[in-house]
């Protein structure tokens, strides 16, 4: 409760400081609402849930492609078997190599089963093991990755993804998508860079043989975890592709920060109005939410707007009559705008007359 009161006091102090800067500052720039330059206008707001996540997807790797961690079923026939052939289950290691009985290590990652069959057969011939082997390869199990998705998603928790869909889009989709409160910013906490462990080196692309370690007891040297901040709205503008995720990565989707506008002056209920996610509040909307004008003759409105990197706020002059006729005058309000329905000589005289009438009526004596 105390924190809420402190926040309200800070907001009130901000509004007073902004008004004081306009009243005392001669350098404040005034603009008419209808002719306000584009750089001072607020574009329609799109919350995170309105962002088209499909724009970030990349062509996924076909599920028929063998990858590290997959389990393949290998059947190898030479034509000299005296009993029925038996298929052997082989796991492809992190370097993309399968250790085939009798044949040895064969690099099969990135191949479809037909290509892997040819590679295993040709490798066995090159090594003088078989003369004309017949090899069949089937993918028995695809490796799955566990990714944790938390924050402003519909179903936060751990999701399991196969390699072909283990990217940002796949993780957010499996978590039910973004909530209405989701902002455009998220962070990926990576357990390891996408290149994976580096201690054992890369297999020779020509032979597929893994370089030996200095010692069989050398522990794998895993790179340090890292974090990556992403703005989905920027990705939409830039047309960037989605981000690949690794096993154990954490995706944290942030909620939109609360945004407010302040309405005062000749309104029935001066207040601070929260701009909800995916909501655009225009001048007439804000006045209506504040209970409307205390008198219909009040037409002059000022919007005080602080522009980033400018020392003085700008003042936007608005006519309510013009705002009703012309949407360019009915501006979308920016967070922390101050909207004040102004007192004019006409409204002052009318208000004074209404007060006199009210006092006169309340002060009349009963006739009996």
N, C-alpha and C positions, 0 to 999 in steps of 0.2 A: 504494500500500500504506500509506504514511504517512497519507494522508487518511482511509483506512478506519479505521486505528487511532485517529486523532484523533476520528472520529465515534463510535466505540465508547466512548472515554474520556468524551466529552461525554454520551452516553446513560447511562453508569454513574454519572457525577456527578449527572445529573438524578434518577436513581432514588434515590440516597443522600440527596439534598437533600429529595426528596419524603417519604421515610421519616422523615427527621429532623424535618421539619415536623409530621408526624403524632405522632411520639413525644414531642416537646417542646412541641407546641402544644396547649394545653388547649381551644382554641376550635374544634377540628375537629368537624364535624357528622357524627354517625353515623346511618345508615339501615339498615333491614332490606331485603334484596333484594326480597322479595315486595311490600313496600309503598313502594318507591322512587317518589317523585313523578315525573310524566311529564317535567317539565322537566330532570330529571337522567338520564333514560333515553336510550339511543342508538337512533335509528330504523334500520331495515334499510338498509344501504348499497347504492346503485345506482351502478355505474360508468358512464362515458360511453357504453360500448357498449350499455348497457341503456336508454338514453334513446330515447324514441320520437320520432325526428326528424320524422316526418310531422305531428306536432302543430304544427310551426312553419310548414308550407307555407301559402301563400295561393293563392286561385284564380289560376292563371297566365293571362297574356294569350294569347288565341288566336293560333296561328301565322299566321292569315290577316290579322292586323292589320299595317299598314305602320308601320315605325318608322324613326328616324334610322339611317343607314348601310345600309339595305336597297337593293337594286337592283330596280327595277320595269321591266317591258316595256310600253311604251305604243304603242298603235296608234290613230291619229287619222284619221278619214275624213270628207270633206266632201261626197262625192257627185259631185265634179267631177274626180276623179283620172283621168288618161289611162293610167296604168300601175298595176301591182299595188302594193298597199300594202306598206310596209316598217315593221316594228316597230322602235322605238328603245329602247335600254337607258338608263335614267336612274337615277343614284344620288341617294337622298334625303340631304340634308346633315344636319349635327348639329343644326340648328334645325328639322328636319322638313319642309324645303322641297325640292321637285323643280323643276328648271329645264326646262320642257317647250319644245322647239323651236317657234318661232313664237308660242307662247302666253305664255311667260315663267315667272316664279316662281309656284308654286302650293303652298300648305301642304297636305300629304297625310298627315302622320304622325298616327297614332291612328285612321285610317280603314281599313275593309276595301276591297278592290279596287272593289266596286260604288259605294261612297261616293266613292272617289277619281275614278272615271269621271265621276260627276255633278259633282264639284267642278271638274275640268278643263274639262268641257264648258261649265258655267255661267260660269266665269271667261273662257273664250275669247269667249263671247257678250257678256259685260259689257264687255270691252275692245274690242269691235267687230272682232274678227279673223275669226270665222266666224259664220254664221247658225244652222245646225242641224247641228253636228258630231256624229259618232258616235265615241265613245271606248271603247276596251277597255284594261284594266289587269290585268296579271298580276304576281305577285311572283316574280322570277327567282331572287334570292339573299337569304337573311336574313343580317343582320349577326351575326357571332359575337364573343364576348368571351373573352379569354384570362385565366384566373384561376389563380394558383398556390396549391396546397394542400399544406402541409407539416406535419410533426409526426406525431401518433399517428393516422394514417389508413392504410388498407391499401395504397393505391397513390399515394404522394405524387408530386407533379409538377405540370405545367401541364395544365389541362383547358380544353376549348373548350365554351362554352355559348352557345346563342342567347338572345335577349333574354327570351323567355317563361320560361326556366328559369334565368336568371342570378341566383340567390339563394343563400343559405347552404345550404339543403337540396339544391339542385341541384349545388352544388360538392362537398359532402361525399359525395353519392351517386355522382358521377362519379369521385371519388377512392377508391371502393370501400367507403366507410363508415368508422366509427370502429373502431380496434383494441381489444382487450381491456384494453390499458394506458391507454386514453384517459381523461382526466378530463373534468370538465364545463366547464372553462374554455377559451376560445379568444379569439384576437385577430384582428380584421380590420384590416389595414393598407391604407388606401384611398389610391390615387394622386391621385384628385380626388373632391370631394363628389359625391353622386349627381346634383346639378343640373347638373354639367358646367361647361364654360367659360362665363365671364360677360362676356368682353370685348365680344362683338358684340351683347349684349342679346337680348331675346325678339322674335319676330315679332309683328306686330299680329294678335290673334286674329280680327279682323273681315276683314282683307284678306290676311293671311298674308305680308305684305311685311316683309322684314328691314330693321331700321334701319341706316342707313349708318354706317360708321366715321368717325372724325375724319380719318383718313388711311388710304389703302390699304396703307401700310407699317407701321401699328400692329400689333405682335405680339399674339397672343391672350394674355390675362392669366389663367393657370391658377391656381386656388386652391391653397394649400399642401396637401401630403399630410397625412393624419390617421390616428389609430389608434382603434379602438373595442374595448373589452374586453366579452366576453359570457359569462355563465354559463348554460349550457344547462339546468341544474337549476332555476334561477330562472325561466327562460322557461317551463318546464313548469308551475311553480306558478302563474305569472301568466297563462298562456295567451296569450302574445304571439305575433305573427305572425313569419314569417321576415324576414331582412334582405336587401335587394337589394344586388347587387354590381355593380361597374363594371369596365371593361376595365383590366387590369393590377393589380387588387387581389390582395392576398396574405392567405390564411387560414391561421393557425397554430394547430394543436390541441395543447394541452399534455397531457403524461402526468400520471397521478395521482402526487402526491408519496408517497414511501415512508412507510408508517404502521406503528408497532410497538406491541406490548404486552410487558410484562416479567413473568415468572413466577419465583417463588422460594419459599423455605421448604421444607416437607417434600415435595419432588418429586425424582424421580431425576435429572433433567437441567435444573437451573435455566437459563433462557435468555431471550434477547430474541427474540420471534416477530414476523415481518413479516406484516402483514395485506395480502394480495394484493388487486388491484382486483376489485371485484364480490364480495368475500368478507366474510362476517360471522363473526367468531369469538366464541363464547360462552365462559362460564367453564369448563364441563366440557371444551370443545374445547381450550382453552389448557392445562389441566392434563394432558390426554391427550398433547398435542404435547410437553410437558415430561417425558414418560416416565411419567406417572402418579404417584400418591402413594407415598411410601416405606413407609407402613403404612396399612392399610385403616381403622384406627380414627380417622385424622385426618379430621375432618369440618368443622372451622371454617376458613373462608376470609375474608380481608379483601381488598376491592378499593379501592385508593386512587385517586381520580379528581380531577384538577384541573379545576375549572369555570372557564370564561372569565370574567374580570372579578370573580372572587372571590379574596380574598387567601389563604384557607386551603382546602386540598383537603377533599373529603368522604370519609368512610370508609363503605363499604357492607359490611355483615355478611352472609355467605352461608353456608348449610348445604348441604353436598354432597348429603345425603339429600333435602333439600327441592328442590334444583335438579334432581335426577333425577325427582322427582314432579311438579314445577310449573314450567312453562316461564317463568313470570314471575320466578322466582328464578334461573333460568339465564340471566343477563343477557347481552346483546350488549355486548362490550367496546369502549370508546372508544380511539382512538389515545393512546398514552402511559399507559394504565392500568397500575397495578402490582398484580399478583395474588400474594398470599402465602398459602400453606397454613400455618396457624398451629400453633405448638406449644401443647399443653394439658397440664395435670398428668397426664392419663391417657397421652398420647403420650410425655411425658417419662419416666414410670416405665417404660413398655413399652420405650422406646428404651434406657434404662439397663440394663434386664434383658437385652435382646438383645445389648448390648455385653459384658456380663459373661459371658454364655454363649459368645459368640464368642471372647473372650479365654481363657476356660477351655478351650475345645476346642483352640485353637491352642497353648496352653501345656502340654498334657498330654505326658508323656514316653512314648516307646515302651516296650512291655512286654518287648522282647528286643533 
